[in-house]
Amino acid sequence: MATTSDLSRNAFIRYNNELVQVLDYDHITPGKGNAIYSCKCRNVETVNKVKFVSVRVKKLI
């Protein structure tokens, strides 16, 4: 299983059993608390844009 730190632009991942392409991601470190990854993706099949924050990536393709 891949982790969110394995993300890179234009990588293809499986998210909620859908194939998505990573458009942009950002690593946010707040002053207090855990670090957060924010990721903007595009669904390859439907061309809809998806945004998620700090989730486990099922499979890095």
N, C-alpha and C positions, 0 to 999 in steps of 0.2 A: 504494500500500500504506500502510495506516495504521500508526502506531507505538503502543506501549503508553502513551505520554504523551497520546494522543488519547482514552483511555478516560474514560467518565463513567458515573455510576449510571444504570441503566435503558436504557443504550445496547444495541443489538443488534449482535452481531459474529459472524463465521464463525470457528469454532475447530475444527480437525480435520474440516472439511467438515460441521459441524453448526451450526445456528443457536442461539446462546446469548444470554441476557440478563444483563448485568452487574448483580449484586446489590450488591456492595461491592468496593472496591479500596483498596490501601494502598501508598504509596510509602515504602520503607524505605531509609534511608541508614546503612549500618554505619560504624563509625569508620574502617575501612580497607577499601578495595575499591570496586567499582562499586555504584551504586544498584540496588535491586531493586523490581519491582512485583509485588505479590501480589494476585490477583484471584479473587473468588468469583462463580461464574456459575451460571445455571440453564438447562439444555437446554430449549428451547421445545417440542420434539416429545415428549420422554419425561419431562419434568419432573424429571429427575435433576439433582443439584447437581454442579458441576464446579469444581475449584480448580486454578489453575496459577500459575506464578511466572515472570516475565520471559520471555515468549515473543513472537514476532512475530505480530501480528494480521493475518490475511489480508485481511479486508475489514470496514470499519466501515459498518454499514447504517443 
